[in-house]
Amino acid sequence: MDHPKRTLVKTITWRLIAFAITIVVVYLYSGDVKESLIVGIGANLLKMVFYYAHERAWNRVRFGKIREPEYQI
């Protein structure tokens, strides 16, 4: 299980990448820098919150995890 701080750092780094992509796409569509920044900031703040919650929820799911043995000989 990942520590919550690790999940938070992963969330922030991924959102920075996604933020840049969003700004570029909106700018290419609208040609407006201010609109691109507003959409990029708003969308990515919401997505960051939902991504963090999603990661924390998946840490509780056992599906696909390999259990480490309680002891080794």
N, C-alpha and C positions, 0 to 999 in steps of 0.2 A: 504494500500500500504506500502510495506517495504521501509525503508530508504536505499539509496544506500550503506551506510556503512555496514548495516546489510547484504545486498546481497554480499558485498565484503568479509566479515568475513565468511559467509556461503561458499562462493566459495573457499576461502583459506583452511578452515578446511576440506572440502570434497576432495579437490585436494591432501592434505597431505595423506589422507587415500588411495586415488586412486594411488598416487605416490608409496606408499609402496607396494600395490598389484602389480602394473606394474613391479617394480623392482624384486619382488619375482618370478613372472611368467616368465619374460625374463631370469632370472638367472636359473630357473629350465629347461628352454628350451635350453639355450646356454652354461650354466656353466661358463660364463664370467662376472665377477663383473663389469669391466669397461664398457662393452657393455650394461649391465643392467642399470647402472647409466645414460649413455648417452641417451638411449631410454626412460628411465623413466623421465628424466628432459625435453627432447624435447617434448615428447608427452603430458606431463602434463602442460607445459607452454601454448601450443596451446589449450588444452582442457579447461584450466582456463579462457582464453580469451573468448572462445565460450560459456562457461557456464554462465559467467557474462552477456554477451550480451543476451543470452536466457532468463535469469531471469529478466533482465530489460525489455525486450520486453513483457514477460508475465505479468508484473505488469501493463501494459497499456491495457491488454485485460480484458474486463468485464465479460467474460464467467465464470460462476461458483462462482462469488463473490456475497456475500449478502450485500446489501446496509444497512448501519446504518441509522435509521430515522434522519431527520434533527432536530427533537425535540422530547422530550418525556414528557408525562403528568404524 
